[in-house]
Amino acid sequence: MVEPVVIPRSDHAISRRDIDPDALKVLYRLHEHHYAAYLVGGSVRDLLLNRRPKDFDIGTSAHPHQIKKLFRNCWIIGRRFRLAHVKFGTKAIEVATFRRHVDTLEVTPEAEAATVTARDTVGPGEPLPPEEMEEARRPRRRAEDHLIARDNTYGTPEEDAFRRDFTVNALFYDIGTFSIIDYTGGLHDLEARVIRCIGEPEVRFLEDPVRMLRAVVLAARLEFTIDEPVVEAIAQLKHEIARSAAPRLLEEYYKILRSGHAAVAFKQLARTGLLKEITPELADAPAAFWRAVSAIDRYRARFGSAPDALTNTVLAGTLLNPLGLIGPPQPFHADGTERRIELGLLPIARRDVERLQQMFSIIPKLMDVQA
């Protein structure tokens, strides 16, 4: 049991005026029904840094089916992580039940039974519904490679904090008391401007190799330094990134390009060796790639609050065109041929490739009209 650092409302700068009003509605309703309800993760970090969070995620003691009972506009998604999405128009507020870290590589029948009995009931005489009970019985981790395959073992706020990736992402804002709760030293690291893993970096990166990529990108975006043990673990385990699901890696690349700090992030990835592991074609990328990335950063700096025109198709073009993998030299053909492009570990979707080819085929015609 770790005694958290609790910062009362009078001693921190987060105001409810800075929180998305729809996120506040979700927080208040959960609290009114006697569930713990916290703003969690990157939103708390960004608010403390006087940044506008992109997302306002919520952690709660309510289980997914209980959340769904409270909100008619709620959908339960995911298998590895069962999450509730509370919809407000096109916006979705993500609500996750507090979870705990799984210590064993395999869940034994005895441990499984104990987990279902002790943790996967929601109160006296109120068991989980069948779909959540079935998910609770699935193996939580693959013994052969340490990867977490399922993560639906519910826990306490403290356990939830310690299963997160970095200390600065493990801060909670309690809507009941308006206080900040810190179990892992995140406030200290936020002040020191350092990215530090919760627990041993080697273990956390083996559990989810994408965390290596996120550590580098987060440091670049926040202009933080990376804790030396984290740097050493990345150097040692960078090849493990190949075990990550390719769509997750591609989505992380798109997040980098939308971050407004893409040039710095890609240079950091190059220094750590991750860039070569994920996209070896970009390790020795031509100057045109760096010009394109810098142009996107300038766009974000100038039009950050405008509707985002940086679709996945446009971002894919930023990766592919400077390498000559797409563009005028490859005329577009509107046929059923498979046109997906593999960029290192990244699968660029066929639909994006075809849209890019259409765009490039139109450019010469527009130039002729202008002339």
N, C-alpha and C positions, 0 to 999 in steps of 0.2 A: 504494500500500500504506500503510494507516494503522496505526500502532502503537496497539493498544487500551490503555486503562487497565484493569488487572487488580487486583481487590481480593481478597486471600486470605481464607480462611475466618476467620482470627483477627481480621480487621479489619472484618467486617460482621455483621449481626444475623440473617441468614436461617439458620434451622435446618431440617433435614429433618423435624423434628416438625411444622413448620408447612405442609408440603407434603402434598397429598392422597396417601394411601398407594397408590392405584391409579396415579396419575401417576408415583410413584416406581418402581412395578413396570415401567412402560413405559420410563422413563429407564434403569433398571438393565439391562434386557434389551438395549436398543439398545447401551449401553456395553459389555456383555459380548460382543457380537458385533462389536466394534471400529468402531462408528459413533459419530461425534460426537453427543452428546445433550444438549441444553440446555433448561432451562425458559426460556420467552421471553415478551416483551411485558408485558401488563398485570399478570400474576401476579407477576413480579419487582418491578415498580413498587409494587404494593400491599403486598407483603411488606416492602419497605424502608420503607414508610410505616406499618407496623404495622396494616395493614388485612387483612381476610380476603378473599382473591381469590374471585371467583365461578367462574372457570374457570382451569384449569392447562393451558396450551397448551405444546406441545413442538416444538422445531425440531431437525432432524437432518440428517446427511449421507446417510442412507439414502433411496433412492427409493421411491415408493409401493408398487411390486410387491415390493420387498425388505422393507418394513415388513409387508406382508400375509403374507409367508412366516414371519415371526417370531411372528405373533399369529393364532390361529385365529378369535378374536373381532374381526376387523378388517374394515372395509368401506371401499372407496375411493369417494369422492364428489366431485362438482363437475366443472365444465368449465373455467370461468375459473381457478379454483384447484383443482388436484387434491390432495385432502387424504385422509389416513387417519383414520378414526374407530375407535379401539379401545374396544369396548363392555364395560362392567362393569355388568350389570343394565340399569337405565334411564340410567346415566351413560355419557357418551362422552368419552374423552380425545382431543383433536384433535392429530394429529401431522402436521407439514408439512415437506417437504424444503426445505433452504435454497435461496433463489431470488436471482436478480440483477435489477437494474433494467435495462430495455430503453432504450437511448439513442436509437435511430433510430425515426422515425415509421412506417416500413415496413421489414419484414425482407426484404432483397434475397435473390435465390436464392443468391448467394455467401455472404452472412452466414448464411443459413439452413443451408447445407451445413456451414459452419464450426461453427455452433452444434450441429448434430446430431452432427458428428464429434467435436468437442472436449468437449462438455458433456453430451450425452445418451447417453453410454455409462457403464456403472457400473463398469467395470474392464476390464482387458485381455481381449478376446475375449468380453465379456458385453454385448451391445447391449440397448437398451431393448426391452421387449415391444411388439408391434405397436400396441396402443392408445395407449401413451405416445409411441411414435415418431410416430404420426399427429397427436397433440396438439402435439408439439414443432414440427411443420411449419406449424401454423396461424399467421396473422398475430398479432403480439403487441399491436399498437396500431392504432387507426383514425386514419389520417393527417388526415382532414377535421376531427376535433375533439379530438385528443390523448388521447381516452379509451383506457385500457388495456383491450383486449378479451380477451386471454389473458395468463396470468402463470405459465407453466410452464417457464420457462427456468431451469434449476438453476444454483446458484452456490455461493459460499463463505459462511461465517458473516459475514465482513466485508461482502460484497456484500448479504447478506440484511438486515443491520442498516441499511444505507444506503437500502434500498428501502422501509423502513417510514415511517409518517406523521410521528410526533413523537419527539423525542429520548428522552423519558421512557418511550416504548413500545419502545425499541430496546435494552434491557438484557437480558443473558443470564446465566443461572446454570448453570454447568458441573457436571454430576453427577460427572464424572471427578475434578475437583480441588476441588469445593465452592466455587469462586471466582466472583466476579461479573465479567463482561466488558463493557466499555463502549467502543464505537467512535465514538460520536457526541456525547459530552458530556452524556449523559442524567443522570449522577450529579450534575453541577454544576447542571443545571436542576431536578432533583428537590430539591436543597438550597435553591435560589433560589425554588422553587415557581412555576415559569413553564412555560407550554406553548409550545414552539418547534418549528417545522417542521424536518425534515431536508432541506436544500437550499432552493431558492427557493420560497416559499409559492405564488406565482402558478402555477408549473409543477406543483407537487404537487396543487393544487386543480383545475387543468385536467385532470390525469390522472384524478382521482376527486373530483368535487365534494362527495360526502358527507363528505369530510374536513373541510370547513368546519363542518358540523354537529357533527361529533365533537369538533373543537377547542373549540367553545363549551360543549358538554355536559361534556367532560372537565374543563375549567376550573371549571365550576360544581360538579361532583361532588367534586373534590379541593380546592376553595377556592383554586385557583391563579389567577395573572394570565395574560393572553395576551400573548405577545411582540408589540410594536407592529407590526412588518412583517406579522405574521399578521393582526392587526386590519385593517390597511390593505388587504391582499389580499382579505379577506372583503368589505369595503365595495365594492371594485372588481369582484369576481367573483360576488357573491351571486346574480345572475340565472342563473348557470350551473348552479345547483342543479336547475333544471328538466330538465336533461339526465340526471339520475340516474334509475335504475329506481324506479318508484313503490313497489313492495313493499319495497325497501331503506329508503326514507324512512319508510314506515309502521313497519317494524321498529325503526328508530332512535327514533321517537316512543314506541313501547311500552317501549323500554329506558329512555328518559328517565323515563317515568311509574313504572317499577319501581325507579329509582335511589335513591329517598329524598330527592332534591334537585330534584324536578321543578319546583317553583315558581321557584327560583333559575334553573334552566336555561332555562325558558320566558321568563323576564324578560330573560335574556342574549340569547336568540334574537331577542326583540323589539327590543332595543337595536341589534343588528347588522343588523337588517333581514331576517334569514333567516326569521323567523316569518311575515312578510308574504309573502315569496316562496313559501313552502311551503304555508301555510294562512292566506290573507288573512282568512278568517272569524275567526281567533283574534287577529288584530292588534288588533282593538277588541273583544275578548271581554268579555262581561258579568261582573260580580263573581261570579256563580254558578260560572263556570269556574275562577276563581282559588280559590274556596272548595273546590271539588271536588279540585283539584290539591293544595292544602294538606292536605286530609283524607287523601289517599293518602300524602303524605309522613309524616304523623303515624302512619298505620297501619304504614308501613315502619319507623319509629323504634321503635314499640312491639312489633311482631311480626316483626322482621327475620329471626329464626332459625326462625320457624314455617313450616309448609308454605304455599307461596304460593297465595293465593286470588285474586290479581290476574291472572285470565286475560285473553286478548286481548279477549274479549267485554266484560268489566267495564271494561277500559281504553278500549275504543271508546266505551262509554257515557259515560265521563268527558269525552271530546272532543265527543260529539254532543249529549247531553242539555241542557247549559247553553245551547246555541245554538238549542234548540227543534227540532232536526232529527230527534229521535226522542223517544218518550215517550207519555204518556196522550193528547195531542191527536191522535195518529196511531194509531188502533186496529189491532191486529194481525190480519192475515188470512192464514191458513195455505193459501195457494194457490201456484201455480208462477210468479207474476209476478216479474220481475226487481226486486229491492229493494236492490241495491247502492247505497251513497251515496258520492258523491265529495266529500271535504273538501279543497278546494284541490287539491294534487297527490296526496293520499292516497286510495287506493281502499279503503273499508271493506267487507269481504267480506259477501256476502249472508247467509251463515250467522250471522255476528255480529249483523247487523241484525235478523234474524228472532229470534234468541235474546233480544236486548234487548227487542224488542216483546213477546215472551212474558213476560219478567220484569216489564215495566211493566204488562202486562194483569193479572198476578196480584196486584200490590200492593194495589189497591182491595179485592179479595176478602179478602185477609189482614186488612186494616184493618176490614172489616165483621165478620169472625169475631172479632177482638179486641174490638170494641165489644160 
